[in-house]
Amino acid sequence: MNWQRALVCKILQTKDLRHVTITHRIRPSLFTDPLARQAFAEIVKHFKTYREVPSPEFLKGVVPGFEYQEVSDSIDAICDRVKDE
């Protein structure tokens, strides 16, 4: 599984960007997958402007190659996997 893309999907699913960026200190520079990095950076940019996480449909319009899928793992477990990569 691509944990970086899973994290982006989980953020879109839970709308919990602050937990990811504050508690886990995840930043775009941590991403090695270019598409996941771009998607994460766009989510952060959208949040800074509108104070909300975008919808999967909105993100797909900004990052056309990104495919959203439901993720059942916890956001904490996914963040740990991303940091371990």
N, C-alpha and C positions, 0 to 999 in steps of 0.2 A: 504494500500500500504506500502511496505517496503521502507521507504525513504532513508535508507542507500544504498540499492542496486540501487535505482533509481538514486542516486547521482553518483554512479560509472558509471552507463549507460550513464548519461548525460555528464560526463567528457569524456567518450569514443566518444560520439556523437559530442560534441563541440570542443574537444581537448583543453579545457580551464582549465588546472590544476592550473595555477598560480592564477587565480581569486579565486578559491576555497581555496587554501592554504594561499594566502597572504591577500586578502580582507576579507574572512570569517574565516580565521585561523583554518580551518578544518585539523585535524591530525588523523593518524590511531588510536590513543588511544581513540578518541571520539566514535569510532564505537563499538557497543555492539554485532552486528551480526558478527560471526566469519568469514563467507565467504566474506561478504562485506569488513571487515577489511583487510583480506588477499588480496583481489582484489585491494583495495585502496593502500595498502602498495606496491604491485607489480607495480602499475601505477607510484607511486612516485619513486620507485627504477629504473624503466625503463626510466623515465624522467631524472633522475640524470645522468644516463649512456649515453643515446642517444639524450637527449634534445628534445624529442617528446613524446607524449602520444601514447601508443601502440594501434594497431587495436583491435577490439573486438575478432577477430580470434586469434591473438597473445595471448591476455589475457586468452582466454579459454584454450589455450595450457599450460599455466602456472598455471591457477586456473581452473581445469577441471569441477568443480561443478557449476561454475558461468555461468548464462544464461543472455545474452545480450538482451535487448528489447528497442525499441524506447520510449523516454519519451518526452511528449509535454510541461510539466511545465517548467518554467524558472529555470535556475541554481540558481539564488538568492533565489527563493521561496523554492526550495529543500534544499538548505543549511540552511535556517532558520528552516525548519522542522527537519532536522537532529540535529541541535543544541538544539532544544526544547525537543527532546526525552529524 
